[in-house]
Amino acid sequence: MKTTIILIASSVFLVSCNAKKAETPPAANPAKPSAALEKVLSTVPTGTPRSIAASRDSLKPGDEVTLSGRIMGTKSPFVDGRAVFVLGDPELLTPCNENPGDNCETPWDTCCDSPEDKKKGTASIQIVGEDGRVLKEGLEGIAGIEKLATLTVSGKVADGSNPDLLIVNATALQVRK
């Protein structure tokens, strides 16, 4: 009898905890963006946007570039706690939800595309501070920056970039509606 009462009480407690958890809305990105991030978000990209895949082989560190794309190309396109995301080339990559009959739960991972196309069609976009280090703040959910959002990004190709890994230090970023 005592065991039954304990089990019932535990069940009620767990159900009520889960009910409260379900009622709590997901936390929005509560932190106010830093001045460095605000500067990049408030600056309009310049130049004619280029395709990532078509530009990748010709870009070298220090080059100014404007790219257009969507946040996609990997299951986790954002780096937690850092101002970094993966920009994918929609001319080469297709989100799974745009494939007829595909009900993928993570369409931004472009899992139907080949690893070679993902490599050729993605760029890492990062926002750095005055010290040249990546900002220690997440981007997801700020100013419409979310998975599958379409963006135009202007910036400078970062040191360490090469034809296998394109990294751009963004100086301007605009989410297109």
Secondary structure, 3 states (H helix, E strand, C coil): CHHHHHHHHHHHHHHHHHHHHHHCCCCCCCCCCCHHHHHHHHCCCCCCCECHHHHCCCCCCCCEEEEEEEECCCCCCECCCCCEEEEECCCCCCCHHHCCCCCCCCHHHCCCCCHHHHHHCEEEEECECCCCCECCCCCCCCCCCCCCCEEEEEEEECCCCECCECEEEEEEEEEEC
